[in-house]
Amino acid sequence: MRYILLILALLTTPAFAQGWERYDNARFGFAIDIPPGFVGDGESDNGDGQTFYKASGAQGLLVWGGSLPYDFEAGVTEAMDYAIAENGWNITYQASTPRWASFSGVKGFRILYQRMILLCDGSSYAAFRAEYSVADSADMDPVIEKLVQSLRGNC
């Protein structure tokens, strides 16, 4: 019976079945599943995160942690303001709670999706930012959904 349960557990684990790999960040204490086909360029020098690229397309994924300037809401506002003012994104969606926030935008034929979560210490956050072509949106929608579900603090 134990073997049957083990086999069923392995068969129903989509992250492993689909080639997703786990990225753990020791400095900020968070983890996220990285989609198949995305290759990392190595941990940043200060250990706050890593950039991943999909070799077969113009898709990028940045994963990082940071300290909050004041509180989580201020950190989210700062991130959105930066996306608008510094990078020219037109924000088309935003949602937030006291523990997480998401926003997305468009710029030309590119899409941005950013997710931030408050980490266990209450003074830092983890985030991912995906950028991809509008033409890739149908393929990226389930990827974004899985990224959102998998981004977690290691409490």
N, C-alpha and C positions, 0 to 999 in steps of 0.2 A: 504494500500500500504506500509506503514512504517513497518508493521509486516512482510510482505513478504520479504522486503529488509533485515530486521534484521535476519530472518531465513536463507536466502541465505548467508549472511555474516558469520553466525555461522557455516554453513555447509561447507563453502569454506575456513575455517581457519585451515590449516593442523596442525599447532603447537598444537592447542587444541584438534583437532579430533584424533590425533595420540598419545596423552599423553605427549607431550613435555612440559616442565616447564621452565619458565624464571628464570635465575640467574642474579641478578643485583649486581654490585660491587660499593659500595658507595665511597670507598677510591679513586679509579681511574676513576670512572664515565663511566663504560661500562656495557654492558649486552650481554647475549648469551642464546640461547635456549638449554636446556639440554635434551638429548634423553630419551625416556621411558626406564625404567629398570636400569638406572644409578642412584646410590645412593651416595649422598655427605657425606663426613666425617666432615662437619662443616667448617666454615670460618677459615682461618689461624689466628694465634694470632695477626699478624700485619695488617690483613685486606686486604692483597693483592690478595687473591684468594681462591680457593677451589679445592680439588681433588674429583673426582667422579669415582666410580667403577661399572661395571656391574656384579651383583652377579652371573649370570648364565654363565659367561665366563671370559676369561683372557683379558678383555678389560678395559683400564684405560683412563681417561680424566682429564687433569690438565688444569685449567683455572686461569689466573692471569694477573695482571697489574704490570708495573714497570716503573722506571725512565730511560730515555735513557742516555747512557754514554756520547755521543757527539751529534750524530744525528741518525735518523732512520736507515739509511744504515749501520752505524757502529754497531747499536744494532742487526740488522739482521745478519751481519757477525759474531759478537760475539756469537750469538745463534747457528749458523751453526757450527762454530769452536768448540764450547762446545759439540755439538752432535757428532761430528767426533772424536775429541781428547779425551774427557773425558768419553764418553759413547760408542765409537766404532761403531757408525752408518755409513753405506755406503750411502751417499746422492745420490739418483737416480733421483730427480726432484727438480727444483727450479724455481721460478718466482717471480718478484717483480716490484713494481712501487714506486714512492716516498711516497705513503700512505699505502701500504700493501705489504706483502711478504708471500710466502708459500714455504715450502720445505718438502720433504719426503725422507725416507731412509729405508734400510733393515738391519737387523742384525740377522743372522740365520734364524729362521722361524717367526720373528717378523717384524712388519711394524710400522714406525713412521710417523705421519703427523703433522706438526706444521704450524700454521697461526699466523701472527702478523699484527696488524693495528696501525697506528699512531693515537693517540687520539687528541682531539680538542685543547689542550693546546700546541701541537707541541713539548713537551718535555717529554712525556710519551707514553706508548704503552699498548695495551691489547693483550693477546695471548691465544691460546689454543694449547694443545699438546695431541694427541690421540696415544695410543700404543695398538696394537692388533695383533693377530696371522694371518699369511698369510691365514690360512684356513677360517678366518672370513672376508676376504677382500670383497667378493661379498656382504655380509650383511652390511659392514661398509662403502662402497663407497657412498650410498645415505645419510648415517648419516653424513659423512664428508662434503658432499655437503651442507646439511642443516646447519651444524655448521658454515661453511664458510659464508653462506648467512646471518646468524643471528648475528654474532659477530659485534657489533656496539658500537661506542662511544655515550654517552648521551649528545650531544651538544644541 
